[in-house]
Every structure is written in C-alpha cells, then in structure tokens.
Amino acid sequence: MAWGIIQPVEIIVVDLETAAHDPSKSDLRDLDNSLIIEVGIVKANLETGTIEPVFNEVCREDKTCSEKSWIFQNSSLTVEQIVSSNHFNEYKQEIQELFNEYYATSWWQEFDFKRLEHSSRGLSIVNRFWDPVIALKPYLKLPPIRPTGYKRPKVEEAYMYFNEGKSLDHPHRALDDATIEAEIIIQAVQQWPELLEEWQKYT
C-alpha cells in the first residue's frame, strides 16, 4: 500500500525498548552500544480513532545486554527474558513488510528509526508520517528549557495535555507505549485537523 501524496488514513506507531551492552557508555547516542530488546507496533486509524496491535515481541541481538541498563530498573523486562527470546533477525522480514505497507512514526524518530535502520539491522523506513515530538511542539506550547522556543514534549507531558487531571503510569513496555503514543496522535489530529489534512507539512 502506498499513498504518495494522498492523506494516510492508517499509520503504524513503533516503539522500541533498548538496553546497553557496555553499561559504562550511554546507549542513547552510541548506536553500536544500543541493543533492541523489545519491539511494539500498533496500527492507528486516524479517522475512526481505532488502535490495533500488529507486532509485539521481546528479542535479543548478538551482543549481551547489561543488567545495569536503565530499562531493567524501570520496567518489568528482565535480562532472563531477553536471553531466552528469539533473535531480532527472525522478525526483520515481518517488520519490514509493515514499513512497506504503512506510513510509520514513533515518538522521537531520531531514536527509534536510526536504530532500526542501523547497518547491523538493515531495515528501511521510506514512508514516514510526522514525528509527534517535532510536529506537536508548536501546538502544545510547553514552557521552554532555554529561551529558544517551545520544549519538545515527552509522552507524559503530551498525554496530560489531552487528558487533563489524569496521570500516566508509563510502563516502558513497547506495545503499551506505542498504544499510548498512538492515542496522543489521534487526539492531536482530532483537535487540529490540519495535522492530518496537510500532514506532509509536518514531516
């Protein structure tokens, strides 16, 4: 399925959980030290607001992940789960087929998509919907950290913007997080229709 310049009705929202191989180095910027340990993908219909899980797997890569990694201290994921899981490569074709069929996004594409397209994994994400971290910044108008414009929203901040009075119990599990992020994107296009009608302006 390819829309070209046509307005996409359905998109996929991707979320990754990662762990460090070397705990003395950050896996945030060092792509070679960043191991994908869980992938969650949901399909979101931007007109009806429905969200459907389409992929949800814990996985491992060639390097071992450190038990000191942030994710193991802040989610229900365990090193034992990763060690006993299937290799990421076993899921590559299925994930690539989703990227071929749908426009894709994630919360902070710079993080997720760079890892998926890293030479060690070789996935290709050609059809991209806008990144909510970038597109929603001028709409949510969060106070800046520095006097250079509005702050880029975290998931929790965006969720509370659209769900005033509610707090978010952020599970840091890939499918749960992808679902929350899809809900936020749907709420955003409902409130600001131009985000869907003129979606290419925000990519």
CORKAPE-V715058 format. One record per residue. RES is the residue in three letters. SS is DSSP state (~ for helix, > for strand, _ for the rest). PSI is psi in radians with two decimals (NA if undefined). OMEGA is omega in radians with two decimals (none if undefined). Layout:
# CORKAPE-V715058
res: <RES,RES>
ss: <SS,SS>
psi: <PSI,PSI>
omega: <OMEGA,OMEGA>
This chain:
# CORKAPE-V715058
res: <MET,ALA,TRP,GLY,ILE,ILE,GLN,PRO,VAL,GLU,ILE,ILE,VAL,VAL,ASP,LEU,GLU,THR,ALA,ALA,HIS,ASP,PRO,SER,LYS,SER,ASP,LEU,ARG,ASP,LEU,ASP,ASN,SER,LEU,ILE,ILE,GLU,VAL,GLY,ILE,VAL,LYS,ALA,ASN,LEU,GLU,THR,GLY,THR,ILE,GLU,PRO,VAL,PHE,ASN,GLU,VAL,CYS,ARG,GLU,ASP,LYS,THR,CYS,SER,GLU,LYS,SER,TRP,ILE,PHE,GLN,ASN,SER,SER,LEU,THR,VAL,GLU,GLN,ILE,VAL,SER,SER,ASN,HIS,PHE,ASN,GLU,TYR,LYS,GLN,GLU,ILE,GLN,GLU,LEU,PHE,ASN,GLU,TYR,TYR,ALA,THR,SER,TRP,TRP,GLN,GLU,PHE,ASP,PHE,LYS,ARG,LEU,GLU,HIS,SER,SER,ARG,GLY,LEU,SER,ILE,VAL,ASN,ARG,PHE,TRP,ASP,PRO,VAL,ILE,ALA,LEU,LYS,PRO,TYR,LEU,LYS,LEU,PRO,PRO,ILE,ARG,PRO,THR,GLY,TYR,LYS,ARG,PRO,LYS,VAL,GLU,GLU,ALA,TYR,MET,TYR,PHE,ASN,GLU,GLY,LYS,SER,LEU,ASP,HIS,PRO,HIS,ARG,ALA,LEU,ASP,ASP,ALA,THR,ILE,GLU,ALA,GLU,ILE,ILE,ILE,GLN,ALA,VAL,GLN,GLN,TRP,PRO,GLU,LEU,LEU,GLU,GLU,TRP,GLN,LYS,TYR,THR>
ss: <_,_,_,_,_,_,_,_,_,>,>,>,>,>,>,>,>,>,>,>,_,_,_,_,_,_,_,_,_,_,~,~,~,>,>,>,>,>,>,>,>,>,>,>,>,_,_,_,_,_,>,>,>,>,>,>,>,>,>,>,_,_,_,_,_,_,_,_,_,~,~,~,~,~,_,_,_,_,~,~,~,~,~,_,_,>,>,~,~,~,~,~,~,~,~,~,~,~,~,~,~,_,>,>,>,>,_,_,~,~,~,~,~,~,~,~,_,_,_,_,_,_,_,_,_,_,_,>,_,_,_,~,~,~,~,_,~,~,~,~,_,_,_,_,_,_,_,_,_,_,_,_,_,_,~,~,~,~,~,~,~,~,_,_,_,_,_,_,_,_,_,_,_,~,~,~,~,~,~,~,~,~,~,~,~,~,~,~,~,~,~,_,_,~,~,~,~,_,~,~,~,~,_>
psi: <2.28,2.26,-0.35,-2.08,0.04,2.53,2.11,2.29,-0.72,2.37,2.90,2.51,2.18,2.45,2.39,2.55,2.39,2.80,2.73,2.53,-0.83,1.89,-0.25,-0.19,2.60,2.41,0.11,-0.80,-0.41,1.70,-0.56,-0.29,0.06,1.97,2.30,2.15,-0.18,2.43,2.23,2.32,2.31,2.66,2.23,2.22,1.98,-0.14,-0.78,-0.34,0.15,2.57,2.27,2.18,2.35,-0.23,2.38,1.76,2.40,2.54,2.98,2.89,-3.03,-0.68,2.71,2.59,2.52,2.39,-0.22,-0.03,2.55,-0.73,-0.57,-0.27,-0.21,0.25,-3.13,-0.04,2.52,2.74,-0.66,-0.67,-0.72,-0.80,-0.65,0.05,2.98,2.71,2.54,-0.67,-0.44,-0.29,-0.06,-0.81,-0.76,-0.74,-0.75,-0.65,-0.63,-0.71,-0.57,-0.52,-0.57,2.70,2.45,2.64,3.01,2.91,1.77,1.33,-0.55,-0.60,-1.03,-0.85,-0.58,-0.62,-0.73,-0.57,0.08,2.58,-0.44,-0.26,-0.67,0.36,2.76,2.16,1.56,-0.75,1.80,2.26,2.97,2.66,2.06,-0.50,-0.66,-0.85,-0.61,-0.20,-0.86,-0.21,-0.74,-0.47,0.86,2.51,2.37,2.62,-0.68,2.75,0.95,0.35,-3.09,2.70,2.50,2.25,2.39,2.86,-0.79,-0.71,-0.75,-0.70,-0.79,-0.45,-0.79,-0.25,1.16,2.33,-0.14,2.48,2.73,2.11,1.65,1.89,-0.33,0.72,2.43,-0.87,-0.71,-0.79,-0.72,-0.64,-0.78,-0.76,-0.67,-0.70,-0.72,-0.75,-0.74,-0.77,-0.65,-0.78,-0.42,-0.66,-0.62,1.49,-0.46,-0.40,-0.38,-0.76,-0.62,0.79,-0.55,-0.39,-0.37,0.03,NA>
omega: <3.12,-3.07,-3.04,3.14,3.14,3.13,3.13,3.09,3.13,3.06,2.97,3.11,-3.03,3.01,3.10,2.86,-3.07,3.08,3.12,2.98,3.12,-3.07,3.12,3.12,3.11,3.04,-3.12,-3.10,-3.12,-3.06,-3.13,3.12,-3.04,-3.10,3.08,-3.12,3.07,3.10,3.05,-3.14,3.03,3.02,-3.11,3.05,-3.01,3.08,-3.10,-3.12,3.14,-3.13,-3.08,3.06,3.11,3.09,-3.13,-3.09,2.88,-3.08,3.08,3.06,-3.02,3.13,3.07,3.13,-3.09,3.09,3.11,-3.13,-3.09,-3.01,-3.11,3.08,-2.98,3.09,3.12,3.11,3.12,3.09,-3.12,3.09,-3.10,-3.11,-3.08,-3.08,3.07,3.12,3.12,-3.08,3.13,-3.10,-3.02,-3.09,3.14,3.12,3.14,3.12,3.07,3.11,3.12,-3.02,-3.01,2.89,-3.01,3.00,3.03,3.07,-3.06,-3.14,3.13,3.13,-3.00,-3.01,3.08,3.13,-3.14,-3.13,3.10,-3.07,3.14,-3.11,2.96,3.07,-3.13,-3.12,-3.05,-3.07,-3.04,2.96,-3.08,3.11,-3.10,3.11,-3.12,-3.02,-3.05,-3.10,-3.13,3.13,-3.11,3.04,3.09,-3.11,-3.10,2.99,3.09,-3.10,-3.11,-3.13,-3.08,-3.14,3.02,-3.02,2.91,3.14,-3.11,-3.11,3.12,3.13,-3.11,3.07,-3.09,-3.10,-3.05,3.12,3.12,3.04,-3.11,3.02,-2.99,-3.01,-3.07,2.93,-2.89,-3.09,3.11,-3.12,3.11,3.12,3.10,-3.11,3.08,3.10,3.14,3.13,3.11,3.11,-3.13,-3.11,3.05,-3.12,-3.12,-3.04,-3.13,3.11,3.05,-3.08,-3.14,-2.96,-3.07,3.09,-3.01,3.14,none>
